[in-house]
């Protein structure tokens, strides 16, 4: 039912059409049973005209089945299309800190496994509607034959539903546990792919990884799936057996206890034999529908899109880089987070800091001092828990955060490099892309073909140079580099500090670079030093 309600929220018209055609399908199916019953009871006297009625109703049954499926199939795919876009848009909109807490493994599992499972479940909704309505109309026809038979059938159906629901509840719990385990499984898969070299070079680690992490997780996933399938199998087995029990009651007891006429018994048996097919299809769908319902809950539980209301609707002001800015000031800014695994908390701040155009600023400090956290707050990815960020004397908030972020071009330590020059093809700086490749000593390894990089499979240092190239093309007022030079050779490290950064400053850019290279600190206009989240030194370098 949750899947049907989900589709109703998306659009009611296709569901109404599906129900309408489902009613025709159920009614025509029941009428076909009536015709067969009539012919069986009056085999010698039945006229030939009934053949044409039978064929006409059969055509209606086929067309109505087809008509019931088409609108739901389209609605299902359209709904999944919108859900996929909504999820991706939600990931972009959701606070960075929230996404980090949720974790890449769970997000990726929902984007792939949950949505695929949901797609399979939604595609079964037409069959669910049709077969349910077929059973309903068969019940109506059964009631027209004899209300006592219908009453006995309803009583048996209540018992059937009770047994099936118990199995469904147990199965739902096991399948939900299996789905929770799947998040951990995706995390282990990521370790296998990203840590492949480390596992190959340390077989003891590989064995321990398999025995302590991967195998127990896969085994737990397997056991929960088996338990869920077993719970459903018990309910389905009782359901199938109950059908034959009802037929047995019809044949052996009702004619003697209630003196039910033979023609009623014949019709009832025909109905039950006919109903075994739609009931079987409904039971076969139960595991997938159960998993689809769990996936729907999992997707909804992500609670994406909780920061800004950014939609891909072509509003140009969202993409406009502010032409000028006067100052950025952090006033009493703090940010804290808690590491559950290590049972440790970290607090950055309070920070007092003011930036102005054309500055070259070094952000320095030991590992874990809060440099990257401060950088993410400064560019608008993290929100201050206390204090305020002022942009040209205006407090930063949900109404201007998107525009504020457009001030920055960044290369973080965990940067991602797109192969395509997305959003940059029409920029004024794109014509210089080949010159930048040459200046960054990459022209012998990488080409630009059809507005995309020919390869990004390079060393970390070279990938960082490509990321720097993209930053050049973005041509933003403020540049943020997080340990950019840490993977460069000594020659290019010198080029970065003595040529690239001063050149950006000469072009009027504000440059903030996180660095441990103290031999170059004298080149900065200012050095900002952090220690355990506190600003301990704020020096002018002239």
C-alpha positions as semicolon CSV with decimal commas, in nm:
position;residue;x (nm);y (nm);z (nm)
1;X;0,000;0,000;0,000
2;X;0,288;0,238;0,072
3;X;0,403;0,203;-0,287
4;X;0,053;0,287;-0,415
5;X;0,034;0,589;-0,181
6;X;0,373;0,697;-0,309
7;X;0,244;0,687;-0,668
8;X;-0,076;0,866;-0,565
9;X;0,135;1,150;-0,428
10;X;0,317;1,168;-0,758
11;X;0,003;1,175;-0,975
12;X;-0,352;1,052;-0,920
13;X;-0,474;1,036;-1,281
14;X;-0,264;0,730;-1,385
15;X;-0,371;0,548;-1,067
16;X;-0,737;0,629;-1,138
17;X;-0,695;0,503;-1,496
18;X;-0,525;0,189;-1,371
19;X;-0,805;0,125;-1,123
20;X;-1,068;0,193;-1,391
21;X;-0,913;-0,058;-1,629
22;X;-0,848;-0,289;-1,336
23;X;-1,220;-0,284;-1,258
24;X;-1,290;-0,375;-1,621
25;X;-1,030;-0,650;-1,602
26;X;-1,166;-0,791;-1,276
27;X;-1,525;-0,769;-1,394
28;X;-1,455;-0,928;-1,730
29;X;-1,248;-1,202;-1,564
30;X;-1,534;-1,284;-1,327
31;X;-1,779;-1,276;-1,617
32;X;-1,562;-1,523;-1,808
33;X;-1,592;-1,756;-1,508
34;X;-1,968;-1,709;-1,515
35;X;-1,982;-1,802;-1,885
36;X;-1,766;-2,109;-1,825
37;X;-1,988;-2,205;-1,529
38;X;-2,301;-2,163;-1,740
39;X;-2,159;-2,377;-2,021
40;X;-2,046;-2,650;-1,781
41;X;-2,387;-2,669;-1,618
42;X;-2,578;-2,658;-1,949
43;X;-2,341;-2,824;-2,189
44;X;-2,617;-2,975;-2,407
45;X;-2,842;-2,668;-2,434
46;X;-2,586;-2,385;-2,460
47;X;-2,627;-2,184;-2,783
48;X;-2,350;-2,085;-3,021
49;X;-2,410;-1,715;-2,953
50;X;-2,240;-1,759;-2,615
51;X;-1,913;-1,828;-2,795
52;X;-1,913;-1,476;-2,940
53;X;-1,996;-1,330;-2,598
54;X;-1,708;-1,529;-2,449
55;X;-1,467;-1,401;-2,718
56;X;-1,589;-1,042;-2,677
57;X;-1,542;-1,052;-2,299
58;X;-1,201;-1,216;-2,348
59;X;-1,092;-0,927;-2,575
60;X;-1,215;-0,681;-2,311
61;X;-1,019;-0,872;-2,046
62;X;-0,697;-0,850;-2,253
63;X;-0,742;-0,481;-2,341
64;X;-0,827;-0,383;-1,983
65;X;-0,519;-0,569;-1,855
66;X;-0,306;-0,380;-2,103
67;X;-0,480;-0,050;-2,022
68;X;-0,425;-0,095;-1,651
69;X;-0,052;-0,157;-1,686
70;X;0,050;0,120;-1,926
71;X;-0,027;0,430;-1,711
72;X;0,135;0,276;-1,402
73;X;0,449;0,172;-1,589
74;X;0,490;0,526;-1,721
75;X;0,409;0,680;-1,383
76;X;0,657;0,448;-1,212
77;X;0,941;0,537;-1,445
78;X;0,853;0,908;-1,437
79;X;0,842;0,898;-1,057
80;X;1,179;0,723;-1,038
81;X;1,321;0,975;-1,284
82;X;1,207;1,259;-1,060
83;X;1,325;1,077;-0,747
84;X;1,673;1,026;-0,891
85;X;1,695;1,394;-0,983
86;X;1,555;1,490;-0,645
87;X;1,813;1,276;-0,465
88;X;2,105;1,420;-0,662
89;X;1,970;1,771;-0,618
90;X;1,919;1,696;-0,250
91;X;2,279;1,577;-0,215
92;X;2,397;1,905;-0,366
93;X;2,165;2,104;-0,139
94;X;2,221;1,914;0,184
95;X;2,470;2,051;0,433
96;X;2,819;1,913;0,378
97;X;2,848;1,818;0,745
98;X;2,519;1,624;0,723
99;X;2,641;1,431;0,420
100;X;2,964;1,347;0,599
101;X;2,766;1,207;0,892
102;X;2,542;0,999;0,665
103;X;2,845;0,862;0,483
104;X;2,918;0,791;0,120
105;X;2,838;0,420;0,153
106;X;2,477;0,476;0,260
107;X;2,418;0,748;0,002
108;X;2,562;0,532;-0,276
109;X;2,356;0,232;-0,162
110;X;2,037;0,440;-0,183
111;X;2,128;0,585;-0,523
112;X;2,191;0,240;-0,667
113;X;2,040;-0,055;-0,482
114;X;1,742;0,120;-0,319
115;X;1,628;0,299;-0,632
116;X;1,668;-0,016;-0,844
117;X;1,474;-0,221;-0,590
118;X;1,209;0,049;-0,575
119;X;1,185;0,046;-0,955
120;X;1,124;-0,328;-0,955
121;X;0,860;-0,291;-0,684
122;X;0,677;-0,006;-0,857
123;X;0,665;-0,201;-1,183
124;X;0,467;-0,468;-0,995
125;X;0,196;-0,224;-0,888
126;X;-0,016;-0,277;-1,205
127;X;-0,014;-0,653;-1,147
128;X;-0,101;-0,591;-0,783
129;X;-0,401;-0,374;-0,875
130;X;-0,530;-0,603;-1,151
131;X;-0,508;-0,925;-0,951
132;X;-0,659;-0,768;-0,640
133;X;-0,958;-0,643;-0,840
134;X;-0,993;-0,980;-1,014
135;X;-1,020;-1,144;-0,671
136;X;-1,271;-0,881;-0,560
137;X;-1,502;-0,942;-0,855
138;X;-1,467;-1,317;-0,821
139;X;-1,582;-1,273;-0,461
140;X;-1,880;-1,071;-0,581
141;X;-1,973;-1,344;-0,828
142;X;-1,928;-1,607;-0,556
143;X;-2,166;-1,409;-0,335
144;X;-2,423;-1,401;-0,615
145;X;-2,415;-1,782;-0,623
146;X;-2,461;-1,835;-0,249
147;X;-2,395;-1,598;0,044
148;X;-2,305;-1,891;0,271
149;X;-2,021;-1,993;0,044
150;X;-1,903;-1,632;0,037
151;X;-1,921;-1,610;0,417
152;X;-1,712;-1,926;0,453
153;X;-1,464;-1,789;0,200
154;X;-1,435;-1,457;0,384
155;X;-1,373;-1,640;0,712
156;X;-1,104;-1,849;0,548
157;X;-0,956;-1,536;0,389
158;X;-0,930;-1,368;0,731
159;X;-0,733;-1,668;0,858
160;X;-0,520;-1,656;0,542
161;X;-0,453;-1,283;0,582
162;X;-0,362;-1,331;0,949
163;X;-0,111;-1,604;0,870
164;X;0,032;-1,411;0,579
165;X;0,061;-1,088;0,780
166;X;0,256;-1,264;1,054
167;X;0,496;-1,396;0,796
168;X;0,514;-1,054;0,631
169;X;0,595;-0,878;0,958
170;X;0,874;-1,121;1,041
171;X;1,005;-1,106;0,685
172;X;0,994;-0,725;0,687
173;X;1,210;-0,718;1,000
174;X;1,467;-0,956;0,853
175;X;1,478;-0,778;0,518
176;X;1,515;-0,441;0,696
177;X;1,808;-0,580;0,896
178;X;1,963;-0,710;0,573
179;X;1,925;-0,366;0,415
180;X;2,095;-0,202;0,714
181;X;2,382;-0,446;0,677
182;X;2,408;-0,352;0,311
183;X;2,533;-0,003;0,406
184;X;2,830;-0,165;0,579
185;X;2,875;-0,394;0,282
186;X;2,909;-0,099;0,045
187;X;3,170;0,047;0,280
188;X;3,369;-0,277;0,259
189;X;3,335;-0,283;-0,120
190;X;3,482;0,066;-0,125
191;X;3,773;-0,058;0,088
192;X;3,833;-0,345;-0,157
193;X;3,849;-0,112;-0,459
194;X;4,027;0,188;-0,307
195;X;4,257;-0,016;-0,080
196;X;4,331;-0,284;-0,336
197;X;4,708;-0,220;-0,350
198;X;4,738;-0,223;0,029
199;X;4,554;-0,555;0,050
200;X;4,768;-0,712;-0,222
201;X;5,090;-0,603;-0,053
202;X;4,992;-0,718;0,296
203;X;4,829;-1,062;0,287
204;X;4,785;-1,073;0,664
205;X;4,582;-0,754;0,640
206;X;4,386;-0,898;0,348
207;X;4,307;-1,217;0,541
208;X;4,207;-1,019;0,850
209;X;3,990;-0,789;0,637
210;X;3,813;-1,089;0,487
211;X;3,771;-1,281;0,814
212;X;3,683;-0,993;1,049
213;X;3,493;-0,752;0,825
214;X;3,383;-0,870;0,482
215;X;3,283;-1,232;0,545
216;X;3,087;-1,160;0,869
217;X;2,901;-0,876;0,697
218;X;2,817;-1,081;0,388
219;X;2,715;-1,372;0,611
220;X;2,489;-1,151;0,823
221;X;2,332;-1,013;0,506
222;X;2,281;-1,366;0,372
223;X;2,132;-1,499;0,698
224;X;1,882;-1,213;0,728
225;X;1,774;-1,257;0,366
226;X;1,727;-1,632;0,419
227;X;1,528;-1,573;0,739
228;X;1,311;-1,318;0,558
229;X;1,251;-1,556;0,268
230;X;1,172;-1,841;0,509
231;X;0,921;-1,630;0,700
232;X;0,746;-1,543;0,372
233;X;0,764;-1,904;0,256
234;X;0,579;-2,023;0,566
235;X;0,299;-1,774;0,508
236;X;0,281;-1,851;0,137
237;X;0,276;-2,228;0,199
238;X;-0,013;-2,199;0,441
239;X;-0,192;-1,974;0,194
240;X;-0,158;-2,224;-0,089
241;X;-0,267;-2,510;0,137
242;X;-0,565;-2,309;0,256
243;X;-0,694;-2,285;-0,101
244;X;-0,713;-2,661;-0,131
245;X;-0,864;-2,682;0,218
246;X;-1,140;-2,444;0,108
247;X;-1,199;-2,650;-0,207
248;X;-1,212;-2,961;0,011
249;X;-1,472;-2,797;0,237
250;X;-1,675;-2,699;-0,068
251;X;-1,670;-3,051;-0,209
252;X;-1,702;-3,266;0,104
253;X;-1,882;-3,062;0,372
254;X;-2,102;-2,783;0,234
255;X;-2,323;-3,008;0,019
256;X;-2,409;-3,215;0,328
257;X;-2,412;-2,951;0,604
258;X;-2,583;-2,658;0,425
259;X;-2,734;-2,855;0,137
260;X;-2,560;-2,628;-0,114
261;X;-2,671;-2,713;-0,470
262;X;-2,433;-2,892;-0,700
263;X;-2,424;-2,606;-0,954
264;X;-2,317;-2,365;-0,677
265;X;-2,040;-2,602;-0,571
266;X;-1,926;-2,632;-0,932
267;X;-1,921;-2,254;-0,977
268;X;-1,736;-2,202;-0,648
269;X;-1,472;-2,460;-0,739
270;X;-1,423;-2,296;-1,078
271;X;-1,382;-1,958;-0,909
272;X;-1,128;-2,090;-0,662
273;X;-0,927;-2,266;-0,930
274;X;-0,930;-1,945;-1,136
275;X;-0,829;-1,738;-0,831
276;X;-0,530;-1,956;-0,755
277;X;-0,342;-1,791;-1,044
278;X;-0,384;-1,424;-0,933
279;X;-0,324;-1,521;-0,570
280;X;-0,008;-1,704;-0,675
281;X;0,114;-1,397;-0,861
282;X;0,042;-1,177;-0,558
283;X;0,232;-1,413;-0,331
284;X;0,526;-1,429;-0,572
285;X;0,547;-1,049;-0,559
286;X;0,557;-1,031;-0,180
287;X;0,938;-1,053;-0,136
288;X;1,004;-0,783;-0,394
289;X;0,723;-0,559;-0,267
290;X;0,858;-0,599;0,086
291;X;1,210;-0,501;-0,019
292;X;1,075;-0,212;-0,229
293;X;0,884;-0,078;0,073
294;X;1,203;-0,096;0,283
295;X;1,397;0,084;0,009
296;X;1,132;0,356;-0,005
297;X;1,172;0,409;0,370
298;X;1,550;0,411;0,337
299;X;1,542;0,677;0,066
300;X;1,298;0,891;0,265
301;X;1,511;0,854;0,581
302;X;1,809;1,025;0,415
303;X;1,633;1,360;0,473
304;X;1,816;1,530;0,191
305;X;1,769;1,890;0,076
306;X;1,778;2,058;0,417
307;X;2,001;2,360;0,358
308;X;1,906;2,568;0,055
309;X;1,633;2,555;-0,204
310;X;1,846;2,527;-0,518
311;X;1,663;2,394;-0,822
312;X;1,796;2,342;-1,173
313;X;1,546;2,580;-1,328
314;X;1,773;2,811;-1,523
315;X;1,775;3,104;-1,281
316;X;2,087;3,281;-1,394
317;X;2,138;3,472;-1,071
318;X;2,230;3,144;-0,900
319;X;2,529;3,104;-1,131
320;X;2,651;3,463;-1,140
321;X;2,992;3,524;-0,986
322;X;2,990;3,849;-0,786
323;X;3,198;4,104;-0,976
324;X;3,343;4,276;-0,671
325;X;3,359;4,233;-0,297
326;X;3,495;4,448;-0,017
327;X;3,547;4,221;0,282
328;X;3,471;3,889;0,447
329;X;3,470;3,887;0,827
330;X;3,436;3,598;1,069
331;X;3,306;3,728;1,401
332;X;3,314;3,485;1,694
333;X;3,272;3,183;1,463
334;X;3,276;2,838;1,623
335;X;3,217;2,489;1,487
336;X;3,235;2,158;1,669
337;X;3,182;1,792;1,592
338;X;3,194;1,464;1,777
339;X;3,375;1,148;1,670
340;X;3,166;0,859;1,804
341;X;3,423;0,591;1,725
342;X;3,707;0,769;1,904
343;X;3,475;0,924;2,166
344;X;3,638;1,261;2,099
345;X;3,505;1,606;2,024
346;X;3,672;1,899;1,850
347;X;3,580;2,266;1,861
348;X;3,710;2,531;1,626
349;X;3,706;2,886;1,750
350;X;3,589;3,134;1,841
351;X;3,754;3,285;1,534
352;X;3,797;3,653;1,459
353;X;3,924;3,702;1,105
354;X;3,886;3,955;0,826
355;X;3,984;3,910;0,460
356;X;4,011;4,180;0,196
357;X;4,064;4,170;-0,182
358;X;4,413;4,114;-0,320
359;X;4,563;3,940;-0,017
360;X;4,793;3,638;-0,018
361;X;4,720;3,454;0,308
362;X;4,881;3,138;0,444
363;X;4,678;2,924;0,685
364;X;4,920;2,715;0,886
365;X;4,919;2,484;1,186
366;X;4,974;2,124;1,289
367;X;4,770;1,826;1,178
368;X;4,426;1,833;1,337
369;X;4,451;2,200;1,428
370;X;4,133;2,285;1,235
371;X;4,272;2,431;0,912
372;X;4,049;2,233;0,674
373;X;3,747;2,291;0,896
374;X;3,812;2,665;0,895
375;X;3,854;2,654;0,516
376;X;3,516;2,480;0,473
377;X;3,349;2,736;0,697
378;X;3,513;3,020;0,509
379;X;3,394;2,902;0,166
380;X;3,041;2,839;0,298
381;X;3,037;2,458;0,306
382;X;3,008;2,441;0,685
383;X;2,783;2,668;0,888
384;X;2,906;2,833;1,208
385;X;2,738;2,699;1,520
386;X;2,798;3,033;1,688
387;X;2,908;3,368;1,558
388;X;2,848;3,514;1,214
389;X;3,021;3,552;0,878
390;X;2,973;3,893;0,719
391;X;3,009;3,940;0,347
392;X;3,034;4,308;0,262
393;X;2,874;4,383;0,601
394;X;2,580;4,147;0,533
395;X;2,536;3,840;0,752
396;X;2,572;3,515;0,563
397;X;2,249;3,308;0,559
398;X;2,030;3,086;0,344
399;X;1,928;3,375;0,120
400;X;2,281;3,463;0,006
401;X;2,494;3,155;0,076
402;X;2,469;3,024;-0,283
403;X;2,591;3,352;-0,429
404;X;2,860;3,376;-0,162
405;X;3,004;3,038;-0,258
406;X;3,048;3,159;-0,616
407;X;3,329;3,383;-0,490
408;X;3,556;3,083;-0,438
409;X;3,756;2,846;-0,651
410;X;3,899;2,564;-0,441
411;X;4,127;2,264;-0,457
412;X;4,073;2,069;-0,137
413;X;4,292;1,781;-0,027
414;X;4,011;1,538;-0,116
415;X;3,925;1,712;-0,445
416;X;3,732;1,545;-0,727
417;X;3,842;1,600;-1,085
418;X;3,574;1,600;-1,355
419;X;3,682;1,487;-1,701
420;X;3,448;1,736;-1,869
421;X;3,489;2,112;-1,842
422;X;3,139;2,140;-1,703
423;X;3,005;2,495;-1,706
424;X;3,334;2,633;-1,836
425;X;3,312;2,571;-2,212
426;X;3,172;2,917;-2,281
427;X;3,391;3,103;-2,034
428;X;3,631;3,371;-2,156
429;X;3,925;3,185;-2,002
430;X;3,860;2,854;-2,182
431;X;4,053;2,973;-2,488
432;X;4,369;2,964;-2,274
433;X;4,330;2,600;-2,170
434;X;4,613;2,468;-2,388
435;X;4,847;2,742;-2,266
436;X;4,767;2,649;-1,906
437;X;4,839;2,282;-1,982
438;X;5,181;2,381;-2,113
439;X;5,257;2,609;-1,818
440;X;5,165;2,329;-1,577
441;X;5,391;2,083;-1,766
442;X;5,097;1,861;-1,859
443;X;5,074;1,917;-2,234
444;X;5,269;1,597;-2,307
445;X;5,032;1,382;-2,100
446;X;4,688;1,539;-2,138
447;X;4,499;1,682;-2,431
448;X;4,165;1,860;-2,452
449;X;3,938;1,669;-2,687
450;X;3,573;1,770;-2,740
451;X;3,584;1,994;-2,433
452;X;3,704;1,716;-2,204
453;X;4,034;1,596;-2,066
454;X;4,178;1,302;-2,257
455;X;4,270;1,136;-1,925
456;X;4,268;1,196;-1,552
457;X;4,456;0,874;-1,471
458;X;4,769;1,051;-1,353
459;X;4,979;1,080;-1,041
460;X;4,830;1,272;-0,749
461;X;5,059;1,568;-0,811
462;X;4,963;1,584;-1,179
463;X;4,593;1,550;-1,094
464;X;4,632;1,846;-0,861
465;X;4,782;2,046;-1,148
466;X;4,475;1,961;-1,357
467;X;4,257;2,076;-1,069
468;X;4,457;2,399;-1,062
469;X;4,396;2,437;-1,435
470;X;4,021;2,410;-1,374
471;X;4,054;2,676;-1,104
472;X;4,226;2,904;-1,354
473;X;3,934;2,858;-1,592
474;X;3,680;2,931;-1,318
475;X;3,846;3,272;-1,269
476;X;3,689;3,339;-0,928
477;X;3,779;3,636;-0,702
478;X;3,908;3,413;-0,419
479;X;4,125;3,101;-0,446
480;X;4,152;2,839;-0,170
481;X;4,422;2,570;-0,187
482;X;4,436;2,294;0,077
483;X;4,788;2,147;0,094
484;X;4,811;2,176;-0,284
485;X;5,191;2,162;-0,295
486;X;5,226;1,856;-0,069
487;X;5,231;1,615;-0,367
488;X;5,448;1,824;-0,600
489;X;5,813;1,770;-0,678
490;X;6,057;2,029;-0,537
491;X;6,083;2,216;-0,868
492;X;5,711;2,259;-0,918
493;X;5,659;2,331;-0,549
494;X;5,891;2,629;-0,597
495;X;5,693;2,732;-0,906
496;X;5,369;2,717;-0,708
497;X;5,484;2,938;-0,420
498;X;5,706;3,180;-0,613
499;X;5,521;3,213;-0,943
500;X;5,164;3,081;-0,941
501;X;5,046;3,235;-0,612
502;X;5,209;3,577;-0,671
503;X;5,067;3,580;-1,025
504;X;4,715;3,524;-0,892
505;X;4,771;3,807;-0,645
506;X;4,890;4,037;-0,926
507;X;4,565;3,960;-1,109
508;X;4,377;4,097;-0,810
509;X;4,282;3,761;-0,666
510;X;4,267;3,685;-0,296
511;X;4,454;3,362;-0,228
512;X;4,429;3,148;0,087
513;X;4,659;2,848;0,092
514;X;4,685;2,585;0,365
515;X;5,050;2,493;0,394
516;X;5,321;2,327;0,604
517;X;5,604;2,465;0,389
518;X;5,749;2,717;0,637
519;X;6,036;2,807;0,402
520;X;5,782;2,999;0,191
521;X;5,589;3,173;0,471
522;X;5,778;3,498;0,413
523;X;5,612;3,530;0,073
524;X;5,265;3,576;0,226
525;X;5,098;3,905;0,313
526;X;4,969;3,739;0,628
527;X;5,021;3,412;0,810
528;X;4,728;3,280;1,014
529;X;4,826;3,010;1,261
530;X;4,586;2,763;1,421
531;X;4,655;2,540;1,720
532;X;4,388;2,295;1,843
533;X;4,114;2,501;1,683
534;X;4,229;2,836;1,822
535;X;4,380;3,129;1,639
536;X;4,706;3,163;1,832
537;X;4,903;3,389;1,601
538;X;4,798;3,654;1,354
539;X;5,104;3,816;1,198
540;X;5,160;4,077;0,930
541;X;5,434;3,990;0,677
542;X;5,578;4,286;0,492
